[in-house]
Amino acid sequence: MNYIITTEQLTKKYKNFISVNKVSLHIRKGSIYGFLGPNGAGKSTTMKILLGLTVPTKGSFTINGKQFPDDRLKILKEIGSFIESPSFYSNLTGRENLEIIRRILGLKKNSVEDALELVGLTEFGDRLAKKYSLGMKQRLGLAGALLGRPPILILDEPTNGLDPSGIHEIRNLIKSLPALYDCTILISSHMLSEIELIADDIGILNHGRILFEGTLDELRQNALQSGYAAENLEEVFLSMVEKDNTARKQRTKL
């Protein structure tokens, strides 16, 4: 199997709290990998580790054949990211905001126009960022991640706060990207109903631990074997998390 991202026993501990607990991920090249879990499950922390924004307490990871920490800078050059709500200079245009990022990254001048076109903002590039709708701001954030067409995208809840129409727009855009320029996407969410519409593989995280990793079909099979109603994957997801929470409470009492 051609994996572009692998993590081995990735762990992040803050004093007495373990945010990420021995997480091993296997993300196939050219796929969309849905990273699922309730708020506070450790998804964002895992993504920040992959981006070098926080250092793991234990474990290791490899991205596109490069090992952390030895190849940290080489890894960062191959990743476009969207972590939490993107922030912009409100009194600059969308195009000017992207131009700042382009210069910092040392990318070609046509990178900005290419990114605006990819997210459908070309005609709004000269509008001030403060006059963008929330959906347009999310698109601009994605454009920033797409500058230079990196082979890997790490997107942390990119549809958060959007209305149904905005969610639909961003979802379709993300779904189209691997075919547009052969990239791999790691996208987090706390809603399986959203992820199942775009993802090839999924990993389910709860309290920092992986509960499941595999394809949607494998999740359905897993659900049947566990006695869940496999036709409603959102219910399967919630049941798995609830079962794990119950088991954790029982272990705590012992």
C-alpha positions in Angstrom: 0.0 0.0 0.0 1.4 3.4 -1.0 1.0 5.5 2.2 2.0 9.2 2.0 1.5 9.8 5.7 2.1 7.3 8.5 2.3 7.9 12.2 3.6 5.4 14.7 2.3 5.5 18.3 2.0 9.3 18.2 1.5 10.6 21.7 1.2 14.1 23.2 1.0 14.6 26.9 0.4 17.8 28.8 1.4 17.3 32.5 -1.4 14.8 33.6 -3.5 15.1 30.4 -2.9 12.9 27.4 -4.3 14.7 24.3 -3.0 12.2 21.7 -2.6 8.6 22.8 -0.5 6.1 20.7 -2.1 7.1 17.4 -1.0 5.2 14.3 -2.5 6.6 11.0 -2.1 5.2 7.5 -3.0 7.8 4.8 -3.0 6.6 1.2 -1.5 8.8 -1.5 -4.1 10.6 -3.6 -6.9 9.9 -1.1 -9.2 12.0 1.1 -8.8 10.8 4.7 -11.6 11.8 7.1 -10.3 12.3 10.6 -13.3 12.1 12.9 -14.0 12.6 16.6 -16.0 14.7 19.1 -14.7 18.2 20.0 -11.6 17.7 22.2 -10.8 14.2 20.9 -7.3 15.2 19.9 -7.7 15.8 16.1 -6.4 19.3 16.0 -3.4 18.4 18.2 -2.5 15.5 15.9 -2.7 17.8 12.9 -0.5 20.4 14.7 2.1 17.7 15.4 2.2 16.8 11.7 2.7 20.5 10.9 5.5 20.9 13.4 3.4 23.4 15.5 3.8 21.2 18.6 6.3 18.4 19.4 5.1 14.9 20.2 5.9 13.5 23.6 6.5 10.0 22.0 6.1 8.3 18.7 7.2 9.2 15.2 5.7 10.1 11.8 6.7 10.0 8.1 5.3 12.3 5.4 6.1 11.6 1.7 9.1 9.6 2.6 10.5 12.2 5.0 11.0 11.5 8.7 10.3 14.0 11.5 12.2 15.7 13.1 15.2 15.3 10.7 13.3 16.5 7.6 11.0 19.0 9.4 11.5 21.9 6.9 11.3 19.6 3.9 8.0 18.3 5.2 6.5 21.7 5.7 7.3 22.7 2.1 5.0 19.9 0.9 2.0 20.7 3.1 -0.7 23.3 2.7 -2.8 23.8 5.8 -6.0 25.3 7.1 -6.0 25.1 10.9 -8.9 26.7 12.8 -10.5 29.8 11.4 -8.1 31.6 9.0 -7.2 35.2 9.8 -6.6 37.9 7.3 -5.7 41.5 7.1 -9.2 42.9 6.8 -8.1 46.2 5.0 -6.3 44.3 2.3 -7.9 42.5 -0.6 -8.1 38.8 -0.9 -5.4 38.9 -3.6 -3.1 41.1 -1.4 -3.5 38.7 1.5 -2.5 35.7 -0.6 0.4 37.8 -2.1 1.9 38.2 1.4 1.8 34.4 2.0 3.3 33.8 -1.5 6.2 36.0 -0.8 6.8 34.4 2.6 6.8 31.0 1.0 8.9 32.1 -2.0 6.5 30.8 -4.5 6.1 31.8 -8.2 4.1 35.0 -8.9 1.3 33.1 -10.8 0.6 31.0 -7.6 -1.9 33.6 -6.3 -4.0 33.7 -9.5 -3.9 29.9 -9.7 -5.1 29.5 -6.0 -7.9 32.1 -6.5 -9.0 30.2 -9.6 -9.0 26.8 -7.8 -11.4 28.1 -5.1 -13.5 30.2 -7.4 -12.6 33.6 -6.1 -10.9 35.1 -9.2 -13.6 37.7 -9.7 -13.6 38.7 -6.0 -9.8 38.9 -5.6 -9.8 42.7 -5.5 -12.5 42.9 -2.8 -11.4 43.8 0.7 -11.3 40.7 3.0 -13.5 42.4 5.5 -16.3 42.5 2.9 -16.1 38.8 2.3 -18.9 36.5 3.5 -18.0 33.7 5.9 -18.0 31.2 3.0 -15.7 33.4 1.0 -13.3 33.7 3.9 -13.2 30.0 4.2 -12.5 29.8 0.4 -9.7 32.4 0.9 -8.3 30.3 3.7 -8.3 27.3 1.4 -6.6 29.4 -1.3 -3.9 30.1 1.1 -3.4 26.4 1.8 -3.4 25.7 -2.0 -0.7 28.2 -2.9 1.9 26.4 -5.0 -0.4 23.3 -5.3 1.2 21.3 -2.4 1.0 17.5 -2.6 -0.6 17.3 0.8 -3.4 19.4 2.4 -4.2 19.3 6.1 -7.6 20.9 6.8 -9.1 21.3 10.3 -12.9 21.5 10.1 -12.9 23.8 7.1 -16.8 23.9 7.0 -17.1 25.0 10.7 -19.6 27.8 11.1 -21.0 27.7 7.6 -24.6 27.5 6.6 -25.8 24.5 4.6 -25.1 26.2 1.3 -21.6 27.2 2.3 -20.9 23.6 3.6 -22.1 22.2 0.2 -19.8 24.6 -1.7 -16.7 23.9 0.4 -17.4 20.1 0.4 -17.6 20.0 -3.4 -14.5 22.0 -3.7 -12.5 19.8 -1.4 -13.8 16.6 -3.1 -12.6 17.9 -6.5 -9.1 18.7 -5.5 -7.3 15.3 -5.7 -8.5 14.9 -9.3 -7.6 18.5 -10.2 -3.9 18.2 -9.2 -3.2 14.8 -7.6 -3.1 15.9 -3.9 -3.7 14.0 -0.7 -6.1 15.5 1.9 -6.4 14.9 5.6 -9.6 16.6 6.8 -11.0 16.7 10.3 -14.6 16.9 11.4 -16.9 15.9 14.2 -19.7 15.0 11.7 -19.5 11.7 10.0 -22.5 12.7 7.8 -20.3 15.3 6.2 -17.1 13.2 5.9 -18.8 10.2 4.4 -19.8 12.3 1.4 -16.2 13.0 0.4 -13.8 10.6 2.2 -12.1 7.5 0.9 -10.8 6.3 4.3 -11.6 7.4 7.8 -10.0 7.4 11.2 -12.2 7.7 14.3 -10.6 9.3 17.4 -11.9 9.6 20.9 -10.0 10.9 24.0 -6.8 10.8 22.0 -7.2 7.1 21.0 -8.0 5.6 17.6 -11.2 3.6 17.7 -11.3 2.7 14.0 -9.3 3.1 10.8 -10.3 1.9 7.4 -12.7 2.5 4.5 -16.4 3.3 4.9 -17.3 -0.2 3.7 -15.1 -1.6 6.4 -16.8 0.6 8.9 -20.2 -0.8 7.8 -18.8 -4.3 8.2 -17.5 -3.4 11.6 -20.8 -2.0 12.6 -22.7 -5.2 11.6 -20.3 -7.3 13.5 -20.8 -5.1 16.6 -24.6 -5.2 16.3 -25.1 -1.7 15.1 -27.5 -0.6 12.3 -24.9 -0.2 9.5 -27.2 1.9 7.2 -26.8 4.9 9.5 -23.1 5.6 9.8 -23.6 8.7 11.9 -25.4 6.5 14.5 -22.5 4.0 14.3 -20.0 6.8 14.9 -21.9 8.1 17.9 -22.4 4.6 19.3 -18.7 3.8 19.0 -17.8 7.0 20.9 -20.5 6.4 23.6 -19.3 2.8 24.1 -15.7 3.9 24.5 -16.8 6.7 26.9 -18.7 4.1 29.0 -15.7 1.8 29.0 -13.4 4.6 30.1 -15.7 5.5 33.0 -15.7 1.8 34.2 -11.9 1.7 34.0 -11.7 4.9 36.1 -13.9 3.4 38.8 -11.8 0.3 39.1 
